[in-house]
């Protein structure tokens, strides 16, 4: 997926554990792990806002777009 999630970067900068962040945001550690590991298909704006509030950051600090080639997919081979 071309959207990369950098929650782990912000957690390290804030010296905060996943469990503490989950508790302060009001979601389960399992759901936070799904989001943090890039396996989530969607995120509620309310959850994103809570993450930003707790981590004192902007949404762009947590989410970024990557070109398809940059996330491990290679372009289709050229046809002869």
C-alpha positions as CSV (number, residue, x, y, z in Angstrom):
1,X,0.0,0.0,0.0
2,X,1.4,3.4,-0.9
3,X,0.5,4.9,2.5
4,X,3.3,4.4,5.1
5,X,2.6,4.8,8.8
6,X,5.3,6.3,11.0
7,X,3.7,5.9,14.5
8,X,6.8,4.0,15.6
9,X,9.0,7.0,14.8
10,X,6.8,9.3,16.9
11,X,6.7,6.8,19.7
12,X,10.5,6.7,19.8
13,X,10.7,10.5,19.7
14,X,8.2,10.8,22.6
15,X,9.8,7.9,24.5
16,X,6.3,6.3,24.8
17,X,5.3,2.7,24.7
18,X,2.6,1.2,22.4
19,X,0.6,0.3,25.5
20,X,0.7,3.8,26.9
21,X,-0.3,5.4,23.6
22,X,-3.1,2.9,23.2
23,X,-4.4,3.7,26.7
24,X,-4.2,7.5,26.2
25,X,-5.8,7.4,22.8
26,X,-8.6,5.0,23.9
27,X,-8.0,2.1,21.5
28,X,-6.8,-1.5,22.1
29,X,-3.0,-2.2,21.8
30,X,-4.0,-4.8,19.1
31,X,-5.8,-2.2,17.0
32,X,-2.9,0.2,17.5
33,X,-0.5,-2.5,16.3
34,X,-2.6,-3.1,13.2
35,X,-2.4,0.6,12.4
36,X,1.3,0.9,13.4
37,X,2.3,-2.0,11.2
38,X,0.5,-0.7,8.1
39,X,-2.1,-3.4,8.0
40,X,-5.1,-1.1,8.6
41,X,-7.4,-0.5,5.7
42,X,-8.8,2.8,7.2
43,X,-8.4,5.1,10.2
44,X,-11.1,7.2,11.7
45,X,-10.4,10.9,11.8
46,X,-11.3,10.9,15.5
47,X,-8.6,8.2,16.1
48,X,-6.1,10.2,14.0
49,X,-6.9,13.4,15.9
50,X,-6.5,11.6,19.2
51,X,-3.1,10.2,18.1
52,X,-2.0,13.7,17.0
53,X,-3.1,15.2,20.3
54,X,-1.4,12.6,22.5
55,X,1.8,12.6,20.3
56,X,1.7,16.4,19.9
57,X,2.2,16.1,16.1
58,X,0.4,16.7,12.8
59,X,-1.3,13.9,10.7
60,X,1.6,14.2,8.2
61,X,4.0,13.2,10.9
62,X,2.2,9.9,11.2
63,X,1.1,9.2,7.6
64,X,3.0,9.6,4.3
65,X,2.5,8.6,0.7
66,X,5.2,6.4,-1.0
67,X,5.3,5.6,-4.7
68,X,4.4,2.0,-5.4
69,X,8.1,1.2,-6.4
70,X,9.3,2.4,-3.1
71,X,7.2,-0.1,-1.0
72,X,8.6,-3.2,-2.6
73,X,6.5,-3.7,-5.7
74,X,8.3,-3.7,-9.0
75,X,6.9,-2.4,-12.3
76,X,5.4,-4.9,-14.7
77,X,8.0,-6.2,-17.2
78,X,7.9,-4.6,-20.6
79,X,6.2,-6.5,-23.4
80,X,8.2,-7.3,-26.5
